[in-house]
Every structure is written in C-alpha cells, then in structure tokens.
Amino acid sequence: MPPGSQPTTPGYGQPVPGYYGPPTNTMAIVSLVLAFVMPLAGAIVGHVALGQIKRTGEGGHGLALAGVIIGWVYTGIIVLILIGYAIFFIWFYNQMSHIPPGTFG
C-alpha cells in the first residue's frame, strides 16, 4: 500500500465478506418440504414459521410463504378429488340399484 493511502473498504450496498444475512428459519424449510409430501401439515407449519419469522427477524419468509401457498393449493386439489370420487360412487351405486336382480346371470 503506498504511503498516505487509505485502506479500501467495501462501498455502500456491497456485502461485508463473511456475512450472509440472518439465519434461515428451519420451520420455513420444513414447511416447503412438507407442502409436497403432506400438504395440510406443510401449510400449518408454514403459518407457524411466518409467525416466528415476524417475531425473530430470521430469514426464510419466502420459503414459509411458498409452503403455505403450495400446501393449501394441494390440500384444495385433494379435497376436490375426494369430492369427485364420492359423487362418482354415489352415482354408480344409484345406477346399479336400478338394475333388476338376475340381469347379469
């Protein structure tokens, strides 16, 4: 370093070496994983993680939010599929009950 010069420091807005931000909330990661495996649990854990993130200032808000959204969307799809199955089997049972006994042998 030449005499009289100042040591260089990172400029405004540049990250400090070795600093990566606040730690990521573990429940946020768990909620995103659970959203694909057990959607309802993923949505619930995501809501809990969002509350913890708001209270502690940890990172992972986007992960928790994605876990909540994906969890609730998948849960809604599963509920619609189950309702569709129920309607089909009720319809099928009604169709079968109108067939006279002995028709198929």
N, CA, C and O atoms as a printed pandas DataFrame, in Angstrom:
     atom_number atom_name residue_name chain_id  residue_number  x_coord  y_coord  z_coord
0              1         N          MET        A               1    0.852   -1.157    0.000
1              2        CA          MET        A               1    0.000    0.000    0.000
2              3         C          MET        A               1    0.906    1.230    0.000
3              4         O          MET        A               1    1.808    1.329    0.832
4              5         N          PRO        A               2    0.681    2.159   -0.912
5              6        CA          PRO        A               2    1.510    3.367   -0.978
6              7         C          PRO        A               2    1.320    4.221    0.267
7              8         O          PRO        A               2    0.256    4.193    0.885
8              9         N          PRO        A               3    2.346    4.978    0.638
9             10        CA          PRO        A               3    2.227    5.837    1.820
10            11         C          PRO        A               3    1.134    6.885    1.624
11            12         O          PRO        A               3    0.993    7.457    0.543
12            13         N          GLY        A               4    0.371    7.124    2.675
13            14        CA          GLY        A               4   -0.662    8.152    2.647
14            15         C          GLY        A               4   -1.996    7.682    2.080
15            16         O          GLY        A               4   -2.958    8.450    2.062
16            17         N          SER        A               5   -2.071    6.464    1.627
17            18        CA          SER        A               5   -3.348    5.989    1.067
18            19         C          SER        A               5   -4.184    5.332    2.169
19            20         O          SER        A               5   -3.664    4.826    3.163
20            21         N          GLN        A               6   -5.458    5.362    1.957
21            22        CA          GLN        A               6   -6.393    4.778    2.913
22            23         C          GLN        A               6   -6.653    3.315    2.554
23            24         O          GLN        A               6   -6.657    2.965    1.374
24            25         N          PRO        A               7   -6.869    2.462    3.544
25            26        CA          PRO        A               7   -7.246    1.083    3.217
26            27         C          PRO        A               7   -8.630    1.070    2.573
27            28         O          PRO        A               7   -9.509    1.840    2.959
28            29         N          THR        A               8   -8.811    0.212    1.615
29            30        CA          THR        A               8  -10.102    0.152    0.912
30            31         C          THR        A               8  -11.097   -0.649    1.734
31            32         O          THR        A               8  -10.766   -1.667    2.341
32            33         N          THR        A               9  -12.297   -0.165    1.732
33            34        CA          THR        A               9  -13.399   -0.861    2.395
34            35         C          THR        A               9  -14.514   -1.039    1.380
35            36         O          THR        A               9  -14.585   -0.298    0.399
36            37         N          PRO        A              10  -15.371   -2.001    1.602
37            38        CA          PRO        A              10  -16.480   -2.167    0.662
38            39         C          PRO        A              10  -17.335   -0.903    0.593
39            40         O          PRO        A              10  -17.568   -0.256    1.614
40            41         N          GLY        A              11  -17.799   -0.554   -0.591
41            42        CA          GLY        A              11  -18.650    0.606   -0.767
42            43         C          GLY        A              11  -20.040    0.367   -0.223
43            44         O          GLY        A              11  -20.380   -0.744    0.184
44            45         N          TYR        A              12  -20.835    1.410   -0.219
45            46        CA          TYR        A              12  -22.204    1.316    0.283
46            47         C          TYR        A              12  -22.988    0.308   -0.552
47            48         O          TYR        A              12  -22.932    0.338   -1.782
48            49         N          GLY        A              13  -23.711   -0.576    0.111
49            50        CA          GLY        A              13  -24.548   -1.555   -0.580
50            51         C          GLY        A              13  -23.838   -2.846   -0.917
51            52         O          GLY        A              13  -24.474   -3.817   -1.328
52            53         N          GLN        A              14  -22.512   -2.870   -0.748
53            54        CA          GLN        A              14  -21.803   -4.113   -1.017
54            55         C          GLN        A              14  -21.802   -4.965    0.249
55            56         O          GLN        A              14  -21.668   -4.440    1.354
56            57         N          PRO        A              15  -21.953   -6.288    0.087
57            58        CA          PRO        A              15  -21.986   -7.136    1.284
58            59         C          PRO        A              15  -20.627   -7.199    1.964
59            60         O          PRO        A              15  -19.584   -7.153    1.312
60            61         N          VAL        A              16  -20.662   -7.303    3.258
61            62        CA          VAL        A              16  -19.445   -7.459    4.036
62            63         C          VAL        A              16  -18.997   -8.909    3.894
63            64         O          VAL        A              16  -19.810   -9.815    4.075
64            65         N          PRO        A              17  -17.738   -9.153    3.577
65            66        CA          PRO        A              17  -17.286  -10.534    3.412
66            67         C          PRO        A              17  -17.539  -11.359    4.668
67            68         O          PRO        A              17  -17.241  -10.926    5.781
68            69         N          GLY        A              18  -18.087  -12.542    4.473
69            70        CA          GLY        A              18  -18.356  -13.429    5.595
70            71         C          GLY        A              18  -19.724  -13.240    6.219
71            72         O          GLY        A              18  -20.097  -14.022    7.093
72            73         N          TYR        A              19  -20.482  -12.246    5.816
73            74        CA          TYR        A              19  -21.814  -12.020    6.373
74            75         C          TYR        A              19  -22.847  -12.422    5.326
75            76         O          TYR        A              19  -22.844  -11.903    4.209
76            77         N          TYR        A              20  -23.724  -13.342    5.689
77            78        CA          TYR        A              20  -24.694  -13.861    4.731
78            79         C          TYR        A              20  -26.125  -13.516    5.104
79            80         O          TYR        A              20  -27.050  -14.075    4.514
80            81         N          GLY        A              21  -26.342  -12.647    6.029
81            82        CA          GLY        A              21  -27.681  -12.266    6.425
82            83         C          GLY        A              21  -28.146  -13.074    7.615
83            84         O          GLY        A              21  -27.403  -13.898    8.147
84            85         N          PRO        A              22  -29.381  -12.835    8.032
85            86        CA          PRO        A              22  -29.895  -13.561    9.197
86            87         C          PRO        A              22  -30.058  -15.044    8.860
87            88         O          PRO        A              22  -30.243  -15.396    7.696
88            89         N          PRO        A              23  -29.991  -15.901    9.859
89            90        CA          PRO        A              23  -30.158  -17.336    9.592
90            91         C          PRO        A              23  -31.571  -17.633    9.109
91            92         O          PRO        A              23  -32.525  -16.942    9.470
92            93         N          THR        A              24  -31.689  -18.664    8.294
93            94        CA          THR        A              24  -32.988  -19.065    7.755
94            95         C          THR        A              24  -33.744  -19.867    8.806
95            96         O          THR        A              24  -33.180  -20.749    9.454
96            97         N          ASN        A              25  -35.002  -19.557    8.964
97            98        CA          ASN        A              25  -35.856  -20.270    9.901
98            99         C          ASN        A              25  -36.003  -21.719    9.442
99           100         O          ASN        A              25  -36.369  -21.977    8.295
100          101         N          THR        A              26  -35.719  -22.657   10.332
101          102        CA          THR        A              26  -35.772  -24.078    9.996
102          103         C          THR        A              26  -37.186  -24.520    9.654
103          104         O          THR        A              26  -37.380  -25.335    8.753
104          105         N          MET        A              27  -38.159  -23.996   10.355
105          106        CA          MET        A              27  -39.546  -24.393   10.085
106          107         C          MET        A              27  -39.998  -23.932    8.703
107          108         O          MET        A              27  -40.888  -24.545    8.113
108          109         N          ALA        A              28  -39.406  -22.873    8.180
109          110        CA          ALA        A              28  -39.742  -22.419    6.830
110          111         C          ALA        A              28  -39.305  -23.465    5.812
111          112         O          ALA        A              28  -40.037  -23.769    4.870
112          113         N          ILE        A              29  -38.113  -24.011    6.005
113          114        CA          ILE        A              29  -37.630  -25.062    5.102
114          115         C          ILE        A              29  -38.499  -26.296    5.232
115          116         O          ILE        A              29  -38.874  -26.903    4.229
116          117         N          VAL        A              30  -38.822  -26.672    6.464
117          118        CA          VAL        A              30  -39.657  -27.856    6.707
118          119         C          VAL        A              30  -41.032  -27.675    6.074
119          120         O          VAL        A              30  -41.584  -28.624    5.518
120          121         N          SER        A              31  -41.589  -26.479    6.150
121          122        CA          SER        A              31  -42.919  -26.252    5.582
122          123         C          SER        A              31  -42.917  -26.423    4.068
123          124         O          SER        A              31  -43.873  -26.956    3.503
124          125         N          LEU        A              32  -41.860  -25.978    3.410
125          126        CA          LEU        A              32  -41.798  -26.134    1.961
126          127         C          LEU        A              32  -41.683  -27.605    1.574
127          128         O          LEU        A              32  -42.321  -28.042    0.617
128          129         N          VAL        A              33  -40.882  -28.369    2.301
129          130        CA          VAL        A              33  -40.743  -29.797    2.018
130          131         C          VAL        A              33  -42.060  -30.517    2.294
131          132         O          VAL        A              33  -42.513  -31.325    1.483
132          133         N          LEU        A              34  -42.672  -30.223    3.440
133          134        CA          LEU        A              34  -43.934  -30.875    3.796
134          135         C          LEU        A              34  -45.068  -30.523    2.838
135          136         O          LEU        A              34  -45.987  -31.320    2.649
136          137         N          ALA        A              35  -45.012  -29.354    2.241
137          138        CA          ALA        A              35  -46.079  -28.934    1.328
138          139         C          ALA        A              35  -46.221  -29.905    0.165
139          140         O          ALA        A              35  -47.315  -30.063   -0.377
140          141         N          PHE        A              36  -45.123  -30.560   -0.228
141          142        CA          PHE        A              36  -45.184  -31.520   -1.322
142          143         C          PHE        A              36  -45.508  -32.926   -0.853
143          144         O          PHE        A              36  -46.031  -33.729   -1.625
144          145         N          VAL        A              37  -45.203  -33.237    0.406
145          146        CA          VAL        A              37  -45.389  -34.591    0.920
146          147         C          VAL        A              37  -46.711  -34.712    1.675
147          148         O          VAL        A              37  -47.499  -35.622    1.420
148          149         N          MET        A              38  -46.943  -33.796    2.598
149          150        CA          MET        A              38  -48.171  -33.760    3.398
150          151         C          MET        A              38  -48.675  -32.321    3.376
151          152         O          MET        A              38  -48.352  -31.535    4.267
152          153         N          PRO        A              39  -49.472  -31.972    2.355
153          154        CA          PRO        A              39  -49.806  -30.563    2.111
154          155         C          PRO        A              39  -50.433  -29.824    3.286
155          156         O          PRO        A              39  -50.071  -28.677    3.548
156          157         N          LEU        A              40  -51.357  -30.447    3.995
157          158        CA          LEU        A              40  -52.002  -29.751    5.105
158          159         C          LEU        A              40  -50.991  -29.434    6.198
159          160         O          LEU        A              40  -51.001  -28.334    6.751
160          161         N          ALA        A              41  -50.126  -30.378    6.510
161          162        CA          ALA        A              41  -49.082  -30.140    7.520
162          163         C          ALA        A              41  -48.121  -29.048    7.048
163          164         O          ALA        A              41  -47.688  -28.220    7.851
164          165         N          GLY        A              42  -47.784  -29.037    5.761
165          166        CA          GLY        A              42  -46.902  -28.004    5.228
166          167         C          GLY        A              42  -47.494  -26.617    5.370
167          168         O          GLY        A              42  -46.787  -25.664    5.697
168          169         N          ALA        A              43  -48.797  -26.502    5.124
169          170        CA          ALA        A              43  -49.455  -25.198    5.254
170          171         C          ALA        A              43  -49.469  -24.740    6.709
171          172         O          ALA        A              43  -49.222  -23.568    6.993
172          173         N          ILE        A              44  -49.753  -25.652    7.624
173          174        CA          ILE        A              44  -49.821  -25.284    9.040
174          175         C          ILE        A              44  -48.432  -24.900    9.560
175          176         O          ILE        A              44  -48.283  -23.890   10.248
176          177         N          VAL        A              45  -47.421  -25.702    9.231
177          178        CA          VAL        A              45  -46.058  -25.386    9.671
178          179         C          VAL        A              45  -45.598  -24.063    9.045
179          180         O          VAL        A              45  -44.872  -23.298    9.680
180          181         N          GLY        A              46  -46.015  -23.794    7.817
181          182        CA          GLY        A              46  -45.676  -22.534    7.173
182          183         C          GLY        A              46  -46.253  -21.337    7.906
183          184         O          GLY        A              46  -45.588  -20.310    8.043
184          185         N          HIS        A              47  -47.494  -21.462    8.382
185          186        CA          HIS        A              47  -48.101  -20.376    9.161
186          187         C          HIS        A              47  -47.326  -20.148   10.458
187          188         O          HIS        A              47  -47.087  -19.007   10.853
188          189         N          VAL        A              48  -46.936  -21.238   11.116
189          190        CA          VAL        A              48  -46.146  -21.117   12.348
190          191         C          VAL        A              48  -44.803  -20.450   12.054
191          192         O          VAL        A              48  -44.356  -19.579   12.801
192          193         N          ALA        A              49  -44.165  -20.867   10.957
193          194        CA          ALA        A              49  -42.871  -20.289   10.581
194          195         C          ALA        A              49  -42.994  -18.798   10.286
195          196         O          ALA        A              49  -42.123  -18.020   10.674
196          197         N          LEU        A              50  -44.066  -18.390    9.604
197          198        CA          LEU        A              50  -44.251  -16.957    9.329
198          199         C          LEU        A              50  -44.361  -16.151   10.622
199          200         O          LEU        A              50  -43.829  -15.045   10.720
200          201         N          GLY        A              51  -45.054  -16.712   11.609
201          202        CA          GLY        A              51  -45.149  -16.035   12.903
202          203         C          GLY        A              51  -43.798  -15.922   13.587
203          204         O          GLY        A              51  -43.469  -14.879   14.153
204          205         N          GLN        A              52  -43.012  -16.995   13.537
205          206        CA          GLN        A              52  -41.683  -16.961   14.141
206          207         C          GLN        A              52  -40.778  -15.959   13.423
207          208         O          GLN        A              52  -40.026  -15.223   14.063
208          209         N          ILE        A              53  -40.856  -15.937   12.102
209          210        CA          ILE        A              53  -40.019  -15.014   11.324
210          211         C          ILE        A              53  -40.367  -13.569   11.650
211          212         O          ILE        A              53  -39.482  -12.723   11.775
212          213         N          LYS        A              54  -41.651  -13.292   11.785
213          214        CA          LYS        A              54  -42.072  -11.928   12.120
214          215         C          LYS        A              54  -41.562  -11.527   13.503
215          216         O          LYS        A              54  -41.158  -10.385   13.722
216          217         N          ARG        A              55  -41.586  -12.485   14.432
217          218        CA          ARG        A              55  -41.175  -12.204   15.801
218          219         C          ARG        A              55  -39.651  -12.111   15.957
219          220         O          ARG        A              55  -39.158  -11.250   16.687
220          221         N          THR        A              56  -38.896  -12.997   15.273
221          222        CA          THR        A              56  -37.450  -13.074   15.488
222          223         C          THR        A              56  -36.622  -12.341   14.443
223          224         O          THR        A              56  -35.455  -12.039   14.690
224          225         N          GLY        A              57  -37.196  -12.049   13.285
225          226        CA          GLY        A              57  -36.449  -11.380   12.232
226          227         C          GLY        A              57  -35.557  -12.314   11.434
227          228         O          GLY        A              57  -34.674  -11.856   10.710
228          229         N          GLU        A              58  -35.774  -13.615   11.555
229          230        CA          GLU        A              58  -34.981  -14.578   10.795
230          231         C          GLU        A              58  -35.330  -14.494    9.316
231          232         O          GLU        A              58  -36.319  -13.868    8.935
232          233         N          GLY        A              59  -34.509  -15.129    8.488
233          234        CA          GLY        A              59  -34.783  -15.223    7.067
234          235         C          GLY        A              59  -35.704  -16.397    6.781
235          236         O          GLY        A              59  -36.022  -17.180    7.677
236          237         N          GLY        A              60  -36.125  -16.516    5.541
237          238        CA          GLY        A              60  -36.962  -17.638    5.135
238          239         C          GLY        A              60  -38.420  -17.288    4.929
239          240         O          GLY        A              60  -39.264  -18.176    4.815
240          241         N          HIS        A              61  -38.723  -16.000    4.879
241          242        CA          HIS        A              61  -40.122  -15.587    4.679
242          243         C          HIS        A              61  -40.685  -16.153    3.380
243          244         O          HIS        A              61  -41.818  -16.635    3.350
244          245         N          GLY        A              62  -39.903  -16.097    2.311
245          246        CA          GLY        A              62  -40.367  -16.611    1.022
246          247         C          GLY        A              62  -40.582  -18.112    1.045
247          248         O          GLY        A              62  -41.533  -18.613    0.446
248          249         N          LEU        A              63  -39.703  -18.839    1.736
249          250        CA          LEU        A              63  -39.858  -20.287    1.839
250          251         C          LEU        A              63  -41.138  -20.641    2.596
251          252         O          LEU        A              63  -41.901  -21.509    2.170
252          253         N          ALA        A              64  -41.362  -19.967    3.713
253          254        CA          ALA        A              64  -42.559  -20.229    4.506
254          255         C          ALA        A              64  -43.820  -19.867    3.723
255          256         O          ALA        A              64  -44.809  -20.600    3.757
256          257         N          LEU        A              65  -43.780  -18.755    3.031
257          258        CA          LEU        A              65  -44.937  -18.340    2.233
258          259         C          LEU        A              65  -45.222  -19.340    1.115
259          260         O          LEU        A              65  -46.379  -19.660    0.843
260          261         N          ALA        A              66  -44.170  -19.829    0.472
261          262        CA          ALA        A              66  -44.347  -20.844   -0.569
262          263         C          ALA        A              66  -44.918  -22.119    0.025
263          264         O          ALA        A              66  -45.776  -22.752   -0.590
264          265         N          GLY        A              67  -44.459  -22.510    1.205
265          266        CA          GLY        A              67  -45.004  -23.689    1.876
266          267         C          GLY        A              67  -46.487  -23.539    2.175
267          268         O          GLY        A              67  -47.259  -24.484    2.011
268          269         N          VAL        A              68  -46.884  -22.352    2.614
269          270        CA          VAL        A              68  -48.300  -22.089    2.910
270          271         C          VAL        A              68  -49.130  -22.164    1.632
271          272         O          VAL        A              68  -50.158  -22.840    1.596
272          273         N          ILE        A              69  -48.689  -21.477    0.593
273          274        CA          ILE        A              69  -49.466  -21.427   -0.654
274          275         C          ILE        A              69  -49.558  -22.803   -1.298
275          276         O          ILE        A              69  -50.651  -23.248   -1.648
276          277         N          ILE        A              70  -48.434  -23.478   -1.457
277          278        CA          ILE        A              70  -48.441  -24.800   -2.093
278          279         C          ILE        A              70  -49.234  -25.787   -1.246
279          280         O          ILE        A              70  -49.991  -26.597   -1.781
280          281         N          GLY        A              71  -49.064  -25.723    0.066
281          282        CA          GLY        A              71  -49.794  -26.629    0.957
282          283         C          GLY        A              71  -51.297  -26.474    0.838
283          284         O          GLY        A              71  -52.018  -27.467    0.736
284          285         N          TRP        A              72  -51.783  -25.228    0.849
285          286        CA          TRP        A              72  -53.228  -25.016    0.759
286          287         C          TRP        A              72  -53.766  -25.346   -0.636
287          288         O          TRP        A              72  -54.869  -25.877   -0.759
288          289         N          VAL        A              73  -53.005  -25.040   -1.676
289          290        CA          VAL        A              73  -53.466  -25.369   -3.040
290          291         C          VAL        A              73  -53.565  -26.879   -3.213
291          292         O          VAL        A              73  -54.564  -27.380   -3.727
292          293         N          TYR        A              74  -52.529  -27.611   -2.785
293          294        CA          TYR        A              74  -52.563  -29.071   -2.903
294          295         C          TYR        A              74  -53.675  -29.661   -2.036
295          296         O          TYR        A              74  -54.339  -30.612   -2.448
296          297         N          THR        A              75  -53.882  -29.112   -0.849
297          298        CA          THR        A              75  -54.966  -29.598    0.008
298          299         C          THR        A              75  -56.309  -29.387   -0.678
299          300         O          THR        A              75  -57.165  -30.271   -0.647
300          301         N          GLY        A              76  -56.502  -28.233   -1.294
301          302        CA          GLY        A              76  -57.750  -27.971   -2.021
302          303         C          GLY        A              76  -57.946  -28.933   -3.183
303          304         O          GLY        A              76  -59.058  -29.405   -3.417
304          305         N          ILE        A              77  -56.876  -29.227   -3.911
305          306        CA          ILE        A              77  -56.971  -30.172   -5.029
306          307         C          ILE        A              77  -57.347  -31.556   -4.514
307          308         O          ILE        A              77  -58.188  -32.230   -5.108
308          309         N          ILE        A              78  -56.734  -31.986   -3.419
309          310        CA          ILE        A              78  -57.048  -33.304   -2.856
310          311         C          ILE        A              78  -58.498  -33.362   -2.407
311          312         O          ILE        A              78  -59.173  -34.366   -2.637
312          313         N          VAL        A              79  -58.992  -32.306   -1.770
313          314        CA          VAL        A              79  -60.394  -32.275   -1.337
314          315         C          VAL        A              79  -61.329  -32.359   -2.545
315          316         O          VAL        A              79  -62.319  -33.089   -2.509
316          317         N          LEU        A              80  -61.022  -31.620   -3.610
317          318        CA          LEU        A              80  -61.864  -31.681   -4.811
318          319         C          LEU        A              80  -61.858  -33.076   -5.432
319          320         O          LEU        A              80  -62.896  -33.552   -5.892
320          321         N          ILE        A              81  -60.704  -33.730   -5.449
321          322        CA          ILE        A              81  -60.630  -35.092   -5.980
322          323         C          ILE        A              81  -61.468  -36.043   -5.129
323          324         O          ILE        A              81  -62.184  -36.883   -5.675
324          325         N          LEU        A              82  -61.394  -35.929   -3.818
325          326        CA          LEU        A              82  -62.183  -36.798   -2.941
326          327         C          LEU        A              82  -63.681  -36.552   -3.118
327          328         O          LEU        A              82  -64.469  -37.497   -3.101
328          329         N          ILE        A              83  -64.076  -35.300   -3.285
329          330        CA          ILE        A              83  -65.492  -35.000   -3.542
330          331         C          ILE        A              83  -65.919  -35.614   -4.874
331          332         O          ILE        A              83  -67.019  -36.154   -4.986
332          333         N          GLY        A              84  -65.047  -35.532   -5.889
333          334        CA          GLY        A              84  -65.348  -36.145   -7.181
334          335         C          GLY        A              84  -65.517  -37.646   -7.079
335          336         O          GLY        A              84  -66.435  -38.205   -7.679
336          337         N          TYR        A              85  -64.646  -38.315   -6.326
337          338        CA          TYR        A              85  -64.782  -39.757   -6.113
338          339         C          TYR        A              85  -66.095  -40.080   -5.423
339          340         O          TYR        A              85  -66.790  -41.014   -5.821
340          341         N          ALA        A              86  -66.445  -39.314   -4.390
341          342        CA          ALA        A              86  -67.685  -39.562   -3.661
342          343         C          ALA        A              86  -68.890  -39.402   -4.583
343          344         O          ALA        A              86  -69.803  -40.228   -4.548
344          345         N          ILE        A              87  -68.909  -38.366   -5.395
345          346        CA          ILE        A              87  -70.020  -38.159   -6.329
346          347         C          ILE        A              87  -70.095  -39.309   -7.324
347          348         O          ILE        A              87  -71.185  -39.794   -7.627
348          349         N          PHE        A              88  -68.956  -39.748   -7.834
349          350        CA          PHE        A              88  -68.958  -40.855   -8.789
350          351         C          PHE        A              88  -69.516  -42.131   -8.167
351          352         O          PHE        A              88  -70.359  -42.795   -8.770
352          353         N          PHE        A              89  -69.053  -42.482   -6.965
353          354        CA          PHE        A              89  -69.509  -43.723   -6.353
354          355         C          PHE        A              89  -70.976  -43.653   -5.954
355          356         O          PHE        A              89  -71.670  -44.667   -6.027
356          357         N          ILE        A              90  -71.469  -42.504   -5.538
357          358        CA          ILE        A              90  -72.903  -42.361   -5.251
358          359         C          ILE        A              90  -73.702  -42.530   -6.537
359          360         O          ILE        A              90  -74.713  -43.232   -6.551
360          361         N          TRP        A              91  -73.257  -41.893   -7.615
361          362        CA          TRP        A              91  -73.933  -42.038   -8.907
362          363         C          TRP        A              91  -73.910  -43.501   -9.367
363          364         O          TRP        A              91  -74.926  -44.034   -9.815
364          365         N          PHE        A              92  -72.748  -44.137   -9.253
365          366        CA          PHE        A              92  -72.615  -45.531   -9.691
366          367         C          PHE        A              92  -73.527  -46.441   -8.872
367          368         O          PHE        A              92  -74.177  -47.324   -9.432
368          369         N          TYR        A              93  -73.585  -46.242   -7.569
369          370        CA          TYR        A              93  -74.454  -47.053   -6.719
370          371         C          TYR        A              93  -75.917  -46.861   -7.116
371          372         O          TYR        A              93  -76.676  -47.828   -7.167
372          373         N          ASN        A              94  -76.315  -45.625   -7.397
373          374        CA          ASN        A              94  -77.700  -45.375   -7.827
374          375         C          ASN        A              94  -77.998  -46.053   -9.155
375          376         O          ASN        A              94  -79.101  -46.565   -9.349
376          377         N          GLN        A              95  -77.039  -46.066  -10.071
377          378        CA          GLN        A              95  -77.257  -46.739  -11.357
378          379         C          GLN        A              95  -77.390  -48.242  -11.163
379          380         O          GLN        A              95  -78.226  -48.875  -11.807
380          381         N          MET        A              96  -76.590  -48.814  -10.298
381          382        CA          MET        A              96  -76.623  -50.251  -10.060
382          383         C          MET        A              96  -77.885  -50.665   -9.329
383          384         O          MET        A              96  -78.348  -51.791   -9.512
384          385         N          SER        A              97  -78.455  -49.802   -8.512
385          386        CA          SER        A              97  -79.647  -50.156   -7.747
386          387         C          SER        A              97  -80.890  -50.201   -8.623
387          388         O          SER        A              97  -81.908  -50.760   -8.215
388          389         N          HIS        A              98  -80.825  -49.611   -9.842
389          390        CA          HIS        A              98  -81.964  -49.634  -10.750
390          391         C          HIS        A              98  -81.956  -50.853  -11.670
391          392         O          HIS        A              98  -82.898  -51.043  -12.439
392          393         N          ILE        A              99  -80.935  -51.665  -11.610
393          394        CA          ILE        A              99  -80.860  -52.862  -12.455
394          395         C          ILE        A              99  -81.602  -53.981  -11.740
395          396         O          ILE        A              99  -81.351  -54.244  -10.564
396          397         N          PRO        A             100  -82.517  -54.642  -12.449
397          398        CA          PRO        A             100  -83.282  -55.733  -11.801
398          399         C          PRO        A             100  -82.351  -56.882  -11.413
399          400         O          PRO        A             100  -81.368  -57.154  -12.102
400          401         N          PRO        A             101  -82.669  -57.549  -10.310
401          402        CA          PRO        A             101  -81.865  -58.672   -9.874
402          403         C          PRO        A             101  -81.835  -59.794  -10.923
403          404         O          PRO        A             101  -82.841  -60.044  -11.587
404          405         N          GLY        A             102  -80.717  -60.452  -11.070
405          406        CA          GLY        A             102  -80.604  -61.568  -12.012
406          407         C          GLY        A             102  -80.295  -61.144  -13.418
407          408         O          GLY        A             102  -80.231  -62.001  -14.299
408          409         N          THR        A             103  -80.097  -59.850  -13.687
409          410        CA          THR        A             103  -79.828  -59.381  -15.059
410          411         C          THR        A             103  -78.493  -59.905  -15.566
411          412         O          THR        A             103  -78.368  -60.222  -16.749
412          413         N          PHE        A             104  -77.506  -60.000  -14.709
413          414        CA          PHE        A             104  -76.177  -60.414  -15.139
414          415         C          PHE        A             104  -75.921  -61.884  -14.888
415          416         O          PHE        A             104  -74.762  -62.298  -14.909
416          417         N          GLY        A             105  -76.897  -62.663  -14.662
417          418        CA          GLY        A             105  -76.692  -64.102  -14.536
418          419         C          GLY        A             105  -76.990  -64.570  -13.221
419          420         O          GLY        A             105  -76.868  -65.764  -12.948
